[in-house]
Amino acid sequence: MDGLAVYLVEHGLVVKDGDTFGRDSRERFSARYQASDRFEGLPVLFCTDGSA
């Protein structure tokens, strides 16, 4: 996740809803945009590894 944060700072908001990312083929995370429950419905990037 730290790599994604650095990537977004360097390149801007280039991750699209449904994109996957990771350091290698065994480490894959899926990115989804959704409304935040904590921050009054602001859009947030929600990432999961698919194991949940």
PQR file with spaces between the fields and no chain letter, atoms N, CA, C, O and H, PARSE charges and radii, in Angstrom:
ATOM       1  N    MET     1       0.820   -1.188    0.000 -0.4000 1.5000
ATOM       2  CA   MET     1       0.000    0.000    0.000 -0.0000 2.0000
ATOM       3  C    MET     1       0.866    1.254    0.000  0.5500 1.7000
ATOM       4  O    MET     1       0.481    2.278   -0.567 -0.5500 1.4000
ATOM       5  N    ASP     2       2.027    1.177    0.631 -0.4000 1.5000
ATOM       6  CA   ASP     2       2.895    2.352    0.640 -0.0000 2.0000
ATOM       7  C    ASP     2       3.348    2.704   -0.773  0.5500 1.7000
ATOM       8  O    ASP     2       3.493    3.880   -1.108 -0.5500 1.4000
ATOM       9  H    ASP     2       2.339    0.346    1.091  0.4000 1.0000
ATOM      10  N    GLY     3       3.569    1.693   -1.594 -0.4000 1.5000
ATOM      11  CA   GLY     3       3.936    1.943   -2.984 -0.0000 2.0000
ATOM      12  C    GLY     3       2.836    2.651   -3.745  0.5500 1.7000
ATOM      13  O    GLY     3       3.119    3.518   -4.572 -0.5500 1.4000
ATOM      14  H    GLY     3       3.451    0.738   -1.323  0.4000 1.0000
ATOM      15  N    LEU     4       1.582    2.299   -3.483 -0.4000 1.5000
ATOM      16  CA   LEU     4       0.453    2.963   -4.136 -0.0000 2.0000
ATOM      17  C    LEU     4       0.379    4.423   -3.720  0.5500 1.7000
ATOM      18  O    LEU     4       0.140    5.292   -4.559 -0.5500 1.4000
ATOM      19  H    LEU     4       1.352    1.595   -2.811  0.4000 1.0000
ATOM      20  N    ALA     5       0.577    4.704   -2.450 -0.4000 1.5000
ATOM      21  CA   ALA     5       0.533    6.089   -1.973 -0.0000 2.0000
ATOM      22  C    ALA     5       1.596    6.933   -2.671  0.5500 1.7000
ATOM      23  O    ALA     5       1.315    8.046   -3.117 -0.5500 1.4000
ATOM      24  H    ALA     5       0.771    3.999   -1.768  0.4000 1.0000
ATOM      25  N    VAL     6       2.808    6.407   -2.764 -0.4000 1.5000
ATOM      26  CA   VAL     6       3.890    7.126   -3.443 -0.0000 2.0000
ATOM      27  C    VAL     6       3.540    7.330   -4.914  0.5500 1.7000
ATOM      28  O    VAL     6       3.725    8.421   -5.454 -0.5500 1.4000
ATOM      29  H    VAL     6       3.036    5.503   -2.402  0.4000 1.0000
ATOM      30  N    TYR     7       3.037    6.288   -5.559 -0.4000 1.5000
ATOM      31  CA   TYR     7       2.668    6.363   -6.971 -0.0000 2.0000
ATOM      32  C    TYR     7       1.616    7.451   -7.206  0.5500 1.7000
ATOM      33  O    TYR     7       1.722    8.219   -8.162 -0.5500 1.4000
ATOM      34  H    TYR     7       2.886    5.402   -5.121  0.4000 1.0000
ATOM      35  N    LEU     8       0.611    7.518   -6.343 -0.4000 1.5000
ATOM      36  CA   LEU     8      -0.447    8.521   -6.501 -0.0000 2.0000
ATOM      37  C    LEU     8       0.077    9.935   -6.281  0.5500 1.7000
ATOM      38  O    LEU     8      -0.350   10.865   -6.966 -0.5500 1.4000
ATOM      39  H    LEU     8       0.525    6.894   -5.566  0.4000 1.0000
ATOM      40  N    VAL     9       0.991   10.109   -5.338 -0.4000 1.5000
ATOM      41  CA   VAL     9       1.596   11.425   -5.115 -0.0000 2.0000
ATOM      42  C    VAL     9       2.398   11.845   -6.345  0.5500 1.7000
ATOM      43  O    VAL     9       2.337   13.001   -6.763 -0.5500 1.4000
ATOM      44  H    VAL     9       1.338    9.353   -4.781  0.4000 1.0000
ATOM      45  N    GLU    10       3.143   10.913   -6.919 -0.4000 1.5000
ATOM      46  CA   GLU    10       3.994   11.227   -8.061 -0.0000 2.0000
ATOM      47  C    GLU    10       3.224   11.415   -9.363  0.5500 1.7000
ATOM      48  O    GLU    10       3.608   12.239  -10.194 -0.5500 1.4000
ATOM      49  H    GLU    10       3.193    9.974   -6.579  0.4000 1.0000
ATOM      50  N    HIS    11       2.130   10.654   -9.555 -0.4000 1.5000
ATOM      51  CA   HIS    11       1.444   10.639  -10.847 -0.0000 2.0000
ATOM      52  C    HIS    11       0.027   11.207  -10.825  0.5500 1.7000
ATOM      53  O    HIS    11      -0.587   11.360  -11.881 -0.5500 1.4000
ATOM      54  H    HIS    11       1.817    9.985   -8.880  0.4000 1.0000
ATOM      55  N    GLY    12      -0.491   11.518   -9.664 -0.4000 1.5000
ATOM      56  CA   GLY    12      -1.861   12.015   -9.580 -0.0000 2.0000
ATOM      57  C    GLY    12      -2.864   10.868   -9.511  0.5500 1.7000
ATOM      58  O    GLY    12      -2.487    9.704   -9.378 -0.5500 1.4000
ATOM      59  H    GLY    12       0.008   11.394   -8.806  0.4000 1.0000
ATOM      60  N    LEU    13      -4.117   11.208   -9.600 -0.4000 1.5000
ATOM      61  CA   LEU    13      -5.196   10.239   -9.450 -0.0000 2.0000
ATOM      62  C    LEU    13      -5.402    9.476  -10.767  0.5500 1.7000
ATOM      63  O    LEU    13      -6.332    9.757  -11.522 -0.5500 1.4000
ATOM      64  H    LEU    13      -4.423   12.154   -9.707  0.4000 1.0000
ATOM      65  N    VAL    14      -4.521    8.515  -11.021 -0.4000 1.5000
ATOM      66  CA   VAL    14      -4.555    7.769  -12.283 -0.0000 2.0000
ATOM      67  C    VAL    14      -5.121    6.363  -12.112  0.5500 1.7000
ATOM      68  O    VAL    14      -5.332    5.665  -13.105 -0.5500 1.4000
ATOM      69  H    VAL    14      -3.765    8.287  -10.408  0.4000 1.0000
ATOM      70  N    VAL    15      -5.367    5.939  -10.896 -0.4000 1.5000
ATOM      71  CA   VAL    15      -5.940    4.616  -10.646 -0.0000 2.0000
ATOM      72  C    VAL    15      -7.446    4.688  -10.902  0.5500 1.7000
ATOM      73  O    VAL    15      -8.146    5.530  -10.341 -0.5500 1.4000
ATOM      74  H    VAL    15      -5.195    6.506  -10.090  0.4000 1.0000
ATOM      75  N    LYS    16      -7.922    3.794  -11.754 -0.4000 1.5000
ATOM      76  CA   LYS    16      -9.349    3.766  -12.104 -0.0000 2.0000
ATOM      77  C    LYS    16     -10.069    2.712  -11.265  0.5500 1.7000
ATOM      78  O    LYS    16      -9.452    1.770  -10.768 -0.5500 1.4000
ATOM      79  H    LYS    16      -7.353    3.110  -12.210  0.4000 1.0000
ATOM      80  N    ASP    17     -11.367    2.884  -11.116 -0.4000 1.5000
ATOM      81  CA   ASP    17     -12.190    1.925  -10.394 -0.0000 2.0000
ATOM      82  C    ASP    17     -12.028    0.550  -11.037  0.5500 1.7000
ATOM      83  O    ASP    17     -12.226    0.398  -12.242 -0.5500 1.4000
ATOM      84  H    ASP    17     -11.868    3.649  -11.519  0.4000 1.0000
ATOM      85  N    GLY    18     -11.667   -0.451  -10.232 -0.4000 1.5000
ATOM      86  CA   GLY    18     -11.500   -1.806  -10.723 -0.0000 2.0000
ATOM      87  C    GLY    18     -10.071   -2.168  -11.090  0.5500 1.7000
ATOM      88  O    GLY    18      -9.781   -3.337  -11.345 -0.5500 1.4000
ATOM      89  H    GLY    18     -11.505   -0.327   -9.253  0.4000 1.0000
ATOM      90  N    ASP    19      -9.161   -1.178  -11.122 -0.4000 1.5000
ATOM      91  CA   ASP    19      -7.755   -1.477  -11.404 -0.0000 2.0000
ATOM      92  C    ASP    19      -7.179   -2.373  -10.319  0.5500 1.7000
ATOM      93  O    ASP    19      -7.641   -2.358   -9.178 -0.5500 1.4000
ATOM      94  H    ASP    19      -9.397   -0.229  -10.914  0.4000 1.0000
ATOM      95  N    THR    20      -6.175   -3.148  -10.679 -0.4000 1.5000
ATOM      96  CA   THR    20      -5.440   -3.946   -9.703 -0.0000 2.0000
ATOM      97  C    THR    20      -3.991   -3.474   -9.699  0.5500 1.7000
ATOM      98  O    THR    20      -3.503   -2.914  -10.680 -0.5500 1.4000
ATOM      99  H    THR    20      -5.799   -3.161  -11.606  0.4000 1.0000
ATOM     100  N    PHE    21      -3.317   -3.707   -8.587 -0.4000 1.5000
ATOM     101  CA   PHE    21      -1.933   -3.297   -8.452 -0.0000 2.0000
ATOM     102  C    PHE    21      -1.246   -4.201   -7.446  0.5500 1.7000
ATOM     103  O    PHE    21      -1.908   -4.923   -6.700 -0.5500 1.4000
ATOM     104  H    PHE    21      -3.713   -4.162   -7.790  0.4000 1.0000
ATOM     105  N    GLY    22       0.068   -4.165   -7.425 -0.4000 1.5000
ATOM     106  CA   GLY    22       0.853   -4.952   -6.490 -0.0000 2.0000
ATOM     107  C    GLY    22       2.295   -5.021   -6.933  0.5500 1.7000
ATOM     108  O    GLY    22       2.632   -4.631   -8.051 -0.5500 1.4000
ATOM     109  H    GLY    22       0.605   -3.579   -8.031  0.4000 1.0000
ATOM     110  N    ARG    23       3.142   -5.515   -6.061 -0.4000 1.5000
ATOM     111  CA   ARG    23       4.570   -5.589   -6.371 -0.0000 2.0000
ATOM     112  C    ARG    23       4.890   -6.723   -7.337  0.5500 1.7000
ATOM     113  O    ARG    23       5.847   -6.623   -8.106 -0.5500 1.4000
ATOM     114  H    ARG    23       2.869   -5.832   -5.152  0.4000 1.0000
ATOM     115  N    ASP    24       4.103   -7.805   -7.311 -0.4000 1.5000
ATOM     116  CA   ASP    24       4.321   -8.929   -8.221 -0.0000 2.0000
ATOM     117  C    ASP    24       2.996   -9.643   -8.441  0.5500 1.7000
ATOM     118  O    ASP    24       1.963   -9.202   -7.938 -0.5500 1.4000
ATOM     119  H    ASP    24       3.326   -7.886   -6.687  0.4000 1.0000
ATOM     120  N    SER    25       3.015  -10.743   -9.191 -0.4000 1.5000
ATOM     121  CA   SER    25       1.765  -11.434   -9.545 -0.0000 2.0000
ATOM     122  C    SER    25       1.093  -12.097   -8.344  0.5500 1.7000
ATOM     123  O    SER    25      -0.103  -12.383   -8.397 -0.5500 1.4000
ATOM     124  H    SER    25       3.854  -11.102   -9.600  0.4000 1.0000
ATOM     125  N    ARG    26       1.829  -12.348   -7.270 -0.4000 1.5000
ATOM     126  CA   ARG    26       1.239  -12.962   -6.066 -0.0000 2.0000
ATOM     127  C    ARG    26       0.596  -11.930   -5.146  0.5500 1.7000
ATOM     128  O    ARG    26      -0.267  -12.272   -4.338 -0.5500 1.4000
ATOM     129  H    ARG    26       2.801  -12.116   -7.227  0.4000 1.0000
ATOM     130  N    GLU    27       1.008  -10.682   -5.264 -0.4000 1.5000
ATOM     131  CA   GLU    27       0.481   -9.614   -4.417 -0.0000 2.0000
ATOM     132  C    GLU    27      -0.391   -8.711   -5.280  0.5500 1.7000
ATOM     133  O    GLU    27       0.109   -7.780   -5.911 -0.5500 1.4000
ATOM     134  H    GLU    27       1.709  -10.405   -5.920  0.4000 1.0000
ATOM     135  N    ARG    28      -1.677   -8.980   -5.311 -0.4000 1.5000
ATOM     136  CA   ARG    28      -2.586   -8.184   -6.137 -0.0000 2.0000
ATOM     137  C    ARG    28      -3.679   -7.606   -5.252  0.5500 1.7000
ATOM     138  O    ARG    28      -4.289   -8.313   -4.450 -0.5500 1.4000
ATOM     139  H    ARG    28      -2.083   -9.737   -4.799  0.4000 1.0000
ATOM     140  N    PHE    29      -3.915   -6.317   -5.410 -0.4000 1.5000
ATOM     141  CA   PHE    29      -4.978   -5.615   -4.705 -0.0000 2.0000
ATOM     142  C    PHE    29      -5.918   -5.022   -5.734  0.5500 1.7000
ATOM     143  O    PHE    29      -5.494   -4.635   -6.823 -0.5500 1.4000
ATOM     144  H    PHE    29      -3.420   -5.742   -6.061  0.4000 1.0000
ATOM     145  N    SER    30      -7.187   -4.950   -5.392 -0.4000 1.5000
ATOM     146  CA   SER    30      -8.189   -4.352   -6.253 -0.0000 2.0000
ATOM     147  C    SER    30      -8.587   -2.995   -5.685  0.5500 1.7000
ATOM     148  O    SER    30      -8.804   -2.863   -4.481 -0.5500 1.4000
ATOM     149  H    SER    30      -7.532   -5.264   -4.508  0.4000 1.0000
ATOM     150  N    ALA    31      -8.682   -1.991   -6.549 -0.4000 1.5000
ATOM     151  CA   ALA    31      -9.046   -0.632   -6.132 -0.0000 2.0000
ATOM     152  C    ALA    31     -10.491   -0.335   -6.530  0.5500 1.7000
ATOM     153  O    ALA    31     -10.897   -0.577   -7.667 -0.5500 1.4000
ATOM     154  H    ALA    31      -8.506   -2.099   -7.527  0.4000 1.0000
ATOM     155  N    ARG    32     -11.241    0.180   -5.600 -0.4000 1.5000
ATOM     156  CA   ARG    32     -12.636    0.583   -5.846 -0.0000 2.0000
ATOM     157  C    ARG    32     -12.865    1.958   -5.235  0.5500 1.7000
ATOM     158  O    ARG    32     -12.346    2.270   -4.163 -0.5500 1.4000
ATOM     159  H    ARG    32     -10.912    0.377   -4.676  0.4000 1.0000
ATOM     160  N    TYR    33     -13.636    2.761   -5.918 -0.4000 1.5000
ATOM     161  CA   TYR    33     -14.036    4.048   -5.359 -0.0000 2.0000
ATOM     162  C    TYR    33     -15.409    3.877   -4.727  0.5500 1.7000
ATOM     163  O    TYR    33     -16.291    3.230   -5.294 -0.5500 1.4000
ATOM     164  H    TYR    33     -14.058    2.508   -6.789  0.4000 1.0000
ATOM     165  N    GLN    34     -15.578    4.456   -3.560 -0.4000 1.5000
ATOM     166  CA   GLN    34     -16.877    4.405   -2.883 -0.0000 2.0000
ATOM     167  C    GLN    34     -17.015    5.620   -1.989  0.5500 1.7000
ATOM     168  O    GLN    34     -16.032    6.302   -1.698 -0.5500 1.4000
ATOM     169  H    GLN    34     -14.862    4.980   -3.100  0.4000 1.0000
ATOM     170  N    ALA    35     -18.231    5.888   -1.555 -0.4000 1.5000
ATOM     171  CA   ALA    35     -18.484    7.003   -0.650 -0.0000 2.0000
ATOM     172  C    ALA    35     -18.034    6.621    0.751  0.5500 1.7000
ATOM     173  O    ALA    35     -18.328    5.527    1.232 -0.5500 1.4000
ATOM     174  H    ALA    35     -19.029    5.334   -1.792  0.4000 1.0000
ATOM     175  N    SER    36     -17.322    7.527    1.397 -0.4000 1.5000
ATOM     176  CA   SER    36     -16.803    7.286    2.739 -0.0000 2.0000
ATOM     177  C    SER    36     -17.907    7.319    3.782  0.5500 1.7000
ATOM     178  O    SER    36     -18.771    8.195    3.757 -0.5500 1.4000
ATOM     179  H    SER    36     -17.084    8.416    1.006  0.4000 1.0000
ATOM     180  N    ASP    37     -17.875    6.359    4.700 -0.4000 1.5000
ATOM     181  CA   ASP    37     -18.779    6.388    5.846 -0.0000 2.0000
ATOM     182  C    ASP    37     -18.260    7.349    6.903  0.5500 1.7000
ATOM     183  O    ASP    37     -19.036    7.905    7.680 -0.5500 1.4000
ATOM     184  H    ASP    37     -17.173    5.646    4.720  0.4000 1.0000
ATOM     185  N    ARG    38     -16.973    7.540    6.932 -0.4000 1.5000
ATOM     186  CA   ARG    38     -16.323    8.345    7.968 -0.0000 2.0000
ATOM     187  C    ARG    38     -16.231    9.824    7.608  0.5500 1.7000
ATOM     188  O    ARG    38     -16.272   10.669    8.502 -0.5500 1.4000
ATOM     189  H    ARG    38     -16.343    7.088    6.301  0.4000 1.0000
ATOM     190  N    PHE    39     -16.109   10.158    6.331 -0.4000 1.5000
ATOM     191  CA   PHE    39     -15.874   11.532    5.903 -0.0000 2.0000
ATOM     192  C    PHE    39     -17.032   12.082    5.088  0.5500 1.7000
ATOM     193  O    PHE    39     -16.836   12.580    3.979 -0.5500 1.4000
ATOM     194  H    PHE    39     -16.075    9.471    5.605  0.4000 1.0000
ATOM     195  N    GLU    40     -18.215   11.994    5.622 -0.4000 1.5000
ATOM     196  CA   GLU    40     -19.427   12.612    5.071 -0.0000 2.0000
ATOM     197  C    GLU    40     -19.663   12.315    3.595  0.5500 1.7000
ATOM     198  O    GLU    40     -20.048   13.203    2.834 -0.5500 1.4000
ATOM     199  H    GLU    40     -18.374   11.589    6.523  0.4000 1.0000
ATOM     200  N    GLY    41     -19.433   11.068    3.190 -0.4000 1.5000
ATOM     201  CA   GLY    41     -19.749   10.656    1.829 -0.0000 2.0000
ATOM     202  C    GLY    41     -18.743   11.062    0.773  0.5500 1.7000
ATOM     203  O    GLY    41     -19.003   10.869   -0.414 -0.5500 1.4000
ATOM     204  H    GLY    41     -19.121   10.347    3.809  0.4000 1.0000
ATOM     205  N    LEU    42     -17.599   11.618    1.159 -0.4000 1.5000
ATOM     206  CA   LEU    42     -16.573   11.959    0.179 -0.0000 2.0000
ATOM     207  C    LEU    42     -16.077   10.691   -0.509  0.5500 1.7000
ATOM     208  O    LEU    42     -16.018    9.634    0.120 -0.5500 1.4000
ATOM     209  H    LEU    42     -17.388   11.774    2.124  0.4000 1.0000
ATOM     210  N    PRO    43     -15.724   10.777   -1.777 -0.5600 1.5000
ATOM     211  CA   PRO    43     -15.219    9.586   -2.458  0.2800 2.0000
ATOM     212  C    PRO    43     -13.845    9.193   -1.923  0.5500 1.7000
ATOM     213  O    PRO    43     -12.974   10.042   -1.732 -0.5500 1.4000
ATOM     214  N    VAL    44     -13.663    7.906   -1.685 -0.4000 1.5000
ATOM     215  CA   VAL    44     -12.382    7.379   -1.204 -0.0000 2.0000
ATOM     216  C    VAL    44     -11.981    6.189   -2.057  0.5500 1.7000
ATOM     217  O    VAL    44     -12.821    5.552   -2.693 -0.5500 1.4000
ATOM     218  H    VAL    44     -14.370    7.216   -1.840  0.4000 1.0000
ATOM     219  N    LEU    45     -10.695    5.898   -2.063 -0.4000 1.5000
ATOM     220  CA   LEU    45     -10.175    4.734   -2.762 -0.0000 2.0000
ATOM     221  C    LEU    45     -10.106    3.596   -1.758  0.5500 1.7000
ATOM     222  O    LEU    45      -9.357    3.670   -0.784 -0.5500 1.4000
ATOM     223  H    LEU    45     -10.012    6.415   -1.546  0.4000 1.0000
ATOM     224  N    PHE    46     -10.887    2.538   -1.988 -0.4000 1.5000
ATOM     225  CA   PHE    46     -10.974    1.390   -1.105 -0.0000 2.0000
ATOM     226  C    PHE    46     -10.236    0.240   -1.773  0.5500 1.7000
ATOM     227  O    PHE    46     -10.567   -0.146   -2.895 -0.5500 1.4000
ATOM     228  H    PHE    46     -11.495    2.478   -2.779  0.4000 1.0000
ATOM     229  N    CYS    47      -9.242   -0.306   -1.091 -0.4000 1.5000
ATOM     230  CA   CYS    47      -8.424   -1.367   -1.690 -0.0000 2.0000
ATOM     231  C    CYS    47      -8.534   -2.645   -0.884  0.5500 1.7000
ATOM     232  O    CYS    47      -8.463   -2.627    0.345 -0.5500 1.4000
ATOM     233  H    CYS    47      -8.973    0.008   -0.181  0.4000 1.0000
ATOM     234  N    THR    48      -8.710   -3.763   -1.589 -0.4000 1.5000
ATOM     235  CA   THR    48      -8.798   -5.068   -0.934 -0.0000 2.0000
ATOM     236  C    THR    48      -7.892   -6.060   -1.650  0.5500 1.7000
ATOM     237  O    THR    48      -7.555   -5.884   -2.821 -0.5500 1.4000
ATOM     238  H    THR    48      -8.768   -3.778   -2.587  0.4000 1.0000
ATOM     239  N    ASP    49      -7.510   -7.095   -0.931 -0.4000 1.5000
ATOM     240  CA   ASP    49      -6.681   -8.130   -1.542 -0.0000 2.0000
ATOM     241  C    ASP    49      -7.497   -9.320   -2.008  0.5500 1.7000
ATOM     242  O    ASP    49      -6.930  -10.304   -2.484 -0.5500 1.4000
ATOM     243  H    ASP    49      -7.785   -7.238    0.020  0.4000 1.0000
ATOM     244  N    GLY    50      -8.795   -9.254   -1.883 -0.4000 1.5000
ATOM     245  CA   GLY    50      -9.659  -10.310   -2.365 -0.0000 2.0000
ATOM     246  C    GLY    50      -9.812  -11.497   -1.433  0.5500 1.7000
ATOM     247  O    GLY    50     -10.572  -12.415   -1.741 -0.5500 1.4000
ATOM     248  H    GLY    50      -9.255   -8.455   -1.496  0.4000 1.0000
ATOM     249  N    SER    51      -9.122  -11.510   -0.310 -0.4000 1.5000
ATOM     250  CA   SER    51      -9.222  -12.642    0.597 -0.0000 2.0000
ATOM     251  C    SER    51     -10.350  -12.494    1.611  0.5500 1.7000
ATOM     252  O    SER    51     -10.657  -13.444    2.331 -0.5500 1.4000
ATOM     253  H    SER    51      -8.504  -10.764   -0.060  0.4000 1.0000
ATOM     254  N    ALA    52     -10.961  -11.340    1.681 -0.4000 1.5000
ATOM     255  CA   ALA    52     -12.031  -11.102    2.656 -0.0000 2.0000
ATOM     256  C    ALA    52     -13.366  -11.596    2.139  0.5500 1.7000
ATOM     257  O    ALA    52     -14.378  -11.477    2.830 -0.5500 1.4000
ATOM     258  H    ALA    52     -10.711  -10.567    1.097  0.4000 1.0000
